[in-house]
């Protein structure tokens, strides 16, 4: 996988992970904020009407006044409030949307309509507004007591829907997601161009520079840089210098060994081979190591193949060389034509490894015996 794709996947993965964590945080923050706002707005709305409701409770505990009735109708029009229960100091239902419950004692009412939470009891005991989440439902039960000189004279209980808050939370979360994606894009775009300009492009140049290196030219053509890529290019350059030195050392050692072997064959064969005979020594690649006669002009003395000296049409000689390969350390004899003369020929193949394989080809006039 390309480095740019890996970087892009990592960036998107980390961005999504951060967005998810931020989403969890902001969702809870929005939920808390809008829920608290909903609770406080409802409580503050009731507090505005509290003096009128308190006067009505003090003036007539058994029946609701017109002012209180108007307040109940006004609260009933609030889309956030789904139901209301208004209790007097005697614990009787002072107002309910169903007239059949008006005047019913609290104990009888809660038998027919069980309260969703204990908000009313908690508000009565603490003499403070209490808010309870309805279990498994998107509602809050808010019980607000009315007291005079520390004595509870009435309680209003409201069932408030969270639907409006959920809409606000959903809208806020959608804005958050769009904003986060926009920030991720705006942040990722310059980072990508920075990464491509300062990392990917120099790496492509370094790759092309390495591909341009050959055994004849060990020079790495890469602009100097004072960063990690520059350090890498320097390490590659130093490696190439070492490789060049080792290759030159091996080449010099092979050349020295070959020259020494040529001198050895020249000294040995000059002693045991008469001047009227021709001899050729070839290495494992059938390149000529030594010949006791002058080779044709124009040939590179350092890289002359046997077929450059022996005509490929001389099938007899080539067959004898092939037989010598198949029977190492045993001479193979035959007749051939060499330098436009008929000769007897002996071929001997020696050597235990590919690097030390040598083939000796001896041409001698007919009616002359030569031991090999």
N, C-alpha and C positions, 0 to 999 in steps of 0.2 A: 504494500500500500504506500502511495506517495506521501511524503512528509507533509505536504500542504493539506492533503485530505485528513491525515491524522490530526494535524493542528486544528483544522476546522471542526472535526468531530469533538475533539477535546474542548474547544472553546464553546461549542454549542451545548455540550453536556454540562460543563461547569456553569454556563449561563442559565440553563434550565434549572439546574440544582439550586443556584442562588435565587432564581425567580420563585421557585417552589417554597424555599424557606422564607423569602420575603412575603410571598403570598399568604403563607400560614400566619406570619406575624401581623400583616396588615389586615387579614380577615378578622382575626381576634380583636385587633385594635378597633376596626370599624364596627364590629359587633358590639364591643363594649361601649364605644362612643355613641352610636345611634340608639342602643338600648337605654343607656343612661339618659340620653336626651329625651327619649320617649317617656320614660318614667317621670323625669323631672317636669316635663311639659304638662303631663296629666295632673301631677300633684299640684303644680303651680296654678293650673286652671281651676282646680277645686278650691285652692286657698283663696282665690279671688272671690269666690262665692261663699266662703266660710262664714263671714259675719252675718250675712242674710240667713243662712241655714242655721246658724247658732241662735239667732233671735227667734226664728220660727220654732225651734225645739224648746226654747225657754218659755215662749208665750203659750204654746199649745202642744203638749207632748203627745196627744192622742190623734191629732189630725194634721195633715200637711197644709201649709198656707199656700195662697196663690203665688207668692214670690218663690217659694220653694218649688212649687209645681213648674213654674216657668224655667227655673234653673234645671230641673230634671229633664224637661223637654229640650232645653238647649244642649245639655250634655248628651242626650240621646241622638242628637243630630251629628255629633262628632263621629267621623268614620272610624276612628281608632277604637272607640268604645263599643263593644258588642253587647254588653248587658250591664245593668246596674241594680244594686240592692241598697235601699236606704232604711236603716234601722233607728228606732227611737231609743230613749234612755230605759224604757221598760222592756227592751228586747223584742219589740214587735216590728213587723214590716211596715214602714212608713210610706214607701213607694216601691213599686215594681211595675214593669211593663205589662204584666198580666194582673188585672185588677183582682182576681180571685185570691191572690196572695196578700193583698193589703190588709193590715190589721192582724195577720196570723203571727203567733208567737214564734220566736226564732227556733226553738226546739222542734216545733212541728214543721216549720219550713224546711229545715235542713234534712228532715226525714224524707220529704218529697223531692227536694232538690239538694242533693249532697254538695257541699262546697268543694271546689276543686283543690283547694289548699287550706292551710291553717292560718291564712293571712289575717282573718277577722279576729281569731282568738289572740294571735300575737299582737295585733294592734290594740286590742282591748287591754291586754296585760301591760304592754309597754307604754301605752298612751301616745304612741308615735306612729306615723304612717309606715306600713309594711308592704313590701313587694315580694311576691313569690312567683316563680316560674311554674306554670302548669305542666306537669310531667307528660312528656310525649306530645304536647300540643304547642302550637306557636302563639301562646297567650301568656300574659302576666295578670295575676290577680293583685290588685292594689286596694288595700283597706286603709281608709283615712279616718281617724277618730276626731270627734269634736268634743272639747272639754272646757269646763268652766271651773276655775279655782281647783284644778286637779281632779275634777270629777267628770267621767265620761257621760255625755248627754246624748250622743248619737254617733253612728258610724255609717259612712258610705263605702260600699264595696263595688269596685269597677273591674270588669273583665276586659282587658286591653289587648287588642290584636297586634302582633309583631309584623304583619304583612307589609305595612309601610316601611318599617325599618329594614325588612328583608329586601325590598325594592331598592332602597338607598344603598344597602350593603352590596347588592348585585351590581348596581351602577358604578359604585366606587371601585369594585374589584375589576370590572371590565376596563375602566380607565387605567387602573394599575397595570393590568396585563398589556394593554396597548402601549402604555408609557414604558414598561419594562422591555418589551420587544423593541421599541424604538431606540431606547438607550443601548440595548444589546447590539443592535445594528450599527448605530452611530459609533459605538465603542469598537466593535469588531472590524469595521471598514478600515479605519486608519491603522489598527493593529495588523490587519492582513497586509496592507500595502507596506508597512514597516517591515514585517516579517519577510515578505517577498523581495523587497528591495535590498535588505541588509543580510538576508540568510539564503533564500532560494536562488536568487540570481548569482551571487558569488559562488555558490556551490555548483551551479551549472558551468560557470567559467572554470572552476577548479576541475570539474569532470572533463571538460573539453581539453584543458591543459594536460591532464594525465593521459587522455587518449592520444594526444599528440606526441607523447614521448615514445621513442623507438630505441632499439639497441645501438643505433648509430648516433643518436642524439639523446642524451640523458638529461637535457636541460628542461626544467619545468617553467614554462612561461606563464607566470601568475603574478598579478600586481601585488606589491607589498601591502600588508594589512597588519594593524596592531590590535588584532582580536583573535578569537579562537580559530577562525578560518585561516588567518595568517599563520598561527602556530601549527595548524595541520599542514598547510602548504610547506612550511619550513621543515616539518618532520618528513614529508614525502620527498622533498629535495635532498635532505640528508641521507635518506634511505637510497635514493637513486645514485648519489655519490658513492655510497658504500657498494652498491651493486656494480657500478661501473668499475670501481677499483678491483672488486673480486673477479669480475668477468675478464678484465685485462690481465689480472694475475693468473687466472686459469689459462687464458689464451697464451700468455708468455710461457707458462710452464709447459703447455702442450707443444708450443713451437720449439722450446728448448729440448724437450724430450724427443720430438720428431727429428730435429737436427742431429741430436746425439745418436739416435737410432740409424739415421742415414749414414753417418760417419762409420758407425759400427758395421753396417752392411757393406759399405764401400771397402773398408779395410779387410774384412773377412773375404769377400768375394774376389777382390783383386788378387788375393793370394791363391785361392783354390780354383778359380775359373780362368782358363786360358784366354788370351786376347781374341782368338778366333771364335769364341763362343759369345752368345748374347744372353744376358740375364736380366730379369725384371722381378722386382719385389713390390707387392701391393699390400695395402693395409685392409682393415675390415670393411672399408667402403669401396674397395677396388681402386683406390687412388694410389698412384705410383709413389713409393718411398725411395726407390733407388733403381737406376738403370745404368749399365756400364757402357752405354752408347749415347751419342748426342741425340736429343729429342728434336722434333721438327720445330723450326723457328715459328714464333708467334704464340707458342703455348706457354701458359703460366706455369712456371716450374714448381710453384707451391700448391697447385691444384690441377693435376693432370690425371685424368681417368684412364683406366686400362684400354677402354674402347677408343680413346683418342690416339693410341699408339697402334693397337691391333685392329685391323679392319673387321667390322662386324660380319663380313661375308666369310671370314675364316671360321666356319662352323666347327671344323675339327678341333681347333685350338680352344674354342669356347666350350665345346663338349668335354675336352680333357680337364679344363678348369672346373667345370661342374662336377665331374667325377671326383676330382681331388677334394672338393668340398664335402662330398658324401663319404669319402674314406680318408679322414684326417690322419696325418703322420705316416701315410703310405704313398710313395711316389706313383704317379700315373704316367705312362709313356705312350708316345705316338709319333706321328709325322705331320708336318705342316709346312706351309710356305711363309717365310718371313723375310722381309726386305728383298722380295723377288728371288729368293733362294730357297731351295728345299733343305729343311733341317729335321733332325730328330728333336723331339721335345720331351722334357720331363717336367711335371708339375707336382709340387709338394705343398700341401696345406697343413699348417701347424698353428697351435694356440689352444688355450683352455677356455678363455672367455671372449666375448665379443670385442672387447677393447684390445686384446692381444692377438687376435687372429691375423696371421700373415700368410701370403701365398707366394711361393718362389717358382718362377717360370724360367726354365733353362733351355736355350736353343743351342744345339751343337751339330757340327757337320756329320753327315752320314759316314758310316764305317769308323766312327770314333766313339769309344766307350767312355761313359762318364758315370762315376758312382755318386749317388745322392742318398 
